[in-house]
């Protein structure tokens, strides 16, 4: 994808969705929780996504990698689902 195309994609996202991010304290708390759970590697990024979903009060968290999210405990497991088939 070209830089121009990526910029257009981001513009589309900004107009359709509410962006959610963690502040410094929330980020550190999420990392500490994952460390306590023994989560390492790429699953840490999924844990940060899950922390944002909780912060946003999401009803669902769609992923094709359910296994990583299952490591994060019951609070996240109840949100996680595979995306519907297209």
C-alpha positions, 0 to 999 in steps of 0.5 A: 500500500502506498503512503497516499493510500494508507493516508486515505484509509486512515481518513476513512477510519477517523470519520467512521469510528471513535478512536480509543487509546490508553493513557500512560497509567492505563498502558502501564496497568495493562502491561503489568496485568499481562506480565502477571498472566505470563503473556509475551510476544505478539499477544501483548499487542492483543492485550493492549487492544483488549484494554482499549475495548474495555475502556471503550465499553465495547460489546464485542471484540472481533478477531481471527486470533481468539487464542491470544485473547483467551489468555486475558481472562474471563472479562475479555473472553466474554467479548471475543468472537470471530468476525461473521463470515462475509 
